[in-house]
Structure formats: structure tokens, C-alpha cells
Amino acid sequence: MPRKKEMGRSANGTGTIRKKTVIKNGKEYIYWEARYTTGFDPGTGKQIQRSITAKTQKEVAQKLKQATYEIDQGTYLAPTKLTVEEWLDIWVKDYLEDVKSSTKYLYMRNVEQYIIPHLGAVKLEALTSPMVQALYNKLLKPENVDVKALSAKSIRNVHGVLHKALQQAVLNGYLRVNPSDACKPPRVVKKEIQPLNETQVSEFLVAIQGHTHEYLYKITLFTGMREGEVLGLTWDCLDLEHGTLLIKQQLRREQKKGGKYYFSPPKNNKTRVLTLAPSVIQLFRLQKLKQNGMRLKAGDCWEENSLVFSNQTGGFLSYRTVYDCFKRIMVKIGSPSTRFHDLRHTYAVLAIKSGDDIKTVQENLGHATAAFTLDIYGHVTAQMRRNSADRMEQVIKSVSTG
């Protein structure tokens, strides 16, 4: 491709500016190029030169002036040719090695399904806050009526992933600022918890009598453990003689299809020890007897994993099996919207109403802070305060009439 070069005058002695003519497909194109030095290669000692182009000499001179000023001020960022998609590929590959495999999978799914289709082709350095905000708005209110809108929580998850990736680009020197900093993902309206009331608890306990997962459900209700923590219990975590239970792991399953089960630390990486009520200790003893019977019945097919709650051959108990059985029971007693996690909420409410202080409930549940526990169950303590005030009113009336 023939090219003609014409020397232009330097702009205020900073770098060099040249007029260039390119003939492409028989047509002549004219533009201006400025070249400047950003420093020296530490390996070779040679100058590192960059170039910028523009349609006019004035425009390229302004760009050159800005670049040299930033070099002098120490704020210069070398231009990158990466697109958003190319950077996200690098980020996923090189910067997510220290996160849990399940978390990495969710990050990758958000990147592939929501970020790349909308922003992948954009040059990384050209990405702006309005572009990112437009993505969030489209996910919340799709232009295509056949596309399902994402929930506010899901969009905030997308925002979290994109923000982390762009922040790393800032640290790497590819971006001066993080475009997602100025964006406002939709606000999540916190749903009210739905613990079982005392009548529903009684109905639930009657409904699960003799059920395959009777002891699992009861122990969950009376300890407040998360589903993964219950399914991840091993017999070495139990000290039935002293009535304590160590929660040191949870059972997880890889997110991908056909994913394997594995153990991971509890949420917040926080182990804890529960002191068990005598009735709960008895439930564990009954589960031990039941499992011994399962082991004898399975014979050589038994797979020893030391799990407290296992399937008929000693293997991991399926999340889906436990959940589906639970939902059928709740439909039967007229509470179809109750989730398995609501057993944990029910435990917390019952504990607070029985007189446990928030700090004790926080430690038993494994929450990071008592403030977090109070934020979730504050309505219970508020009702207790009202009840206390009502009782005091009765005391006042009784002493006043006397």
C-alpha cells in the first residue's frame, strides 16, 4: 500500500508531528500523526515511543500537548488496544485463582451472559459510566419483550463482578478511573423473613414423624444450621458426651452440570461450636442408630464418608432431594412459600423469644457481627420490648390501685 510522508512542524518543541497520506482502494486519505517518548525500556535502554493520530494538525497537537503534560506530571497511562471482552478474559484467567470455584463459576456466568454481549466489543479505555449504566437499565427493563428482566439483586451481582474487573484494570494502569464507580445499580428491597410460628412448628413436627429426613429437619430447626452445614456434618464434629457440635465445613456442589460434591469452610470462613440441648443430642443418637441400620442393609455397597446425614449407601445426600421433600411437607401443612432456610430463621426467632441475647444468637448462627443479626431479627426484639412495656403497665396499674 503506497504511502507518502510529509514532515510537519513540531508543536512547541514537544515530540514530532507529521502529515501522512495513505492511498487505500484507489482513494487518498490524509491524517496527522504525532510521535512522543514515554520513557525507556529497562531491558534494552531504548526509548519507548508512542503515536497518536487525528484528522487535523491542530487536533493532534492538542492530543500531543495533553500526553506530554501527563508524562511530566506522572499521570500518563499508555493507551491499550484491549477490548472489554479481551480484558475480562485476562481477568478471569489470571486474577480469580484465589476465589472459591463456585464463586468463580458465578463470576464467569455473569461475564458471559450479561457483560460481554452488551459491552464486550467496546475498547476498554473508551468504556464510560453511561455505557455501564445503560447495561444495568437494559437488564432491569429489556427492550425486547421476549427477554426476561433480571432482578435488582442479580443486577447488583453483575455490577459487583464488573466493578472488580475494572478496578483491577485501574490497578494495572489500563484505566485512570473505574467507569462503574459512578453507576447506580437498582436498589434491592429486602424481603421480610418468614419464620414458622409456634402453631406451624407444631404442625411441621407432626408431619415429619417417621419421615426419611425427620432427624435432619429437626436438628436443623433446633440448631439454626445452614443447609450446607447440616449436610456437611461428619461424626468427628460431634462430642455427644459433652453435648457440643463443631461446625467447621459445609457441603457444596460444583455449579456446572454434573458437578461433584466437595467440602468448603463455613460462610465467612468462621468455625463455631454449638452447645446442644439434650433433646438435640438424643436426635443425633437416633440418627446414629438409623445409619447403622442403613450400613448393615447396604453391605458391601456402603461407602464410608463418616457423614452424619447420608444417602442409603453412605454417599452425599442430594440438596435437591432434601429440599423437594421439605417443600412437599410444607405444602401439606398449608405453608407452600416456606423455604428450607426459614427453619434457620425460625430457630433464631424462637431463641430470641426464649430469652437468648443477640450476641449468643449471633454466635450460634455464625453471623459476622451482632449488628447483622439484630438487623435481620430486630422486629422480634421490638415486639419483646412492646410486650415488656405492656407488662410494666400492668405492674404500674396494680401498684397504683393498691
HUWO-V310992 format. One record per helix or strand of 3 or more residues. SS is the DSSP state (@ for helix, = for strand). FROM is the first residue (numbers start at 1). LEN is the number of residues. If there is no record, write none. Layout:
# HUWO-V310992
ss,from,len
SS,FROM,LEN
SS,FROM,LEN
This chain:
# HUWO-V310992
ss,from,len
=,3,5
=,16,9
=,27,14
=,47,8
@,57,17
@,84,11
@,101,19
@,124,3
@,129,12
@,152,20
@,179,4
@,198,10
@,214,10
@,227,5
@,235,3
=,244,4
=,250,4
=,261,4
@,267,3
=,272,4
@,278,24
@,319,14
@,342,12
@,358,8
@,370,32
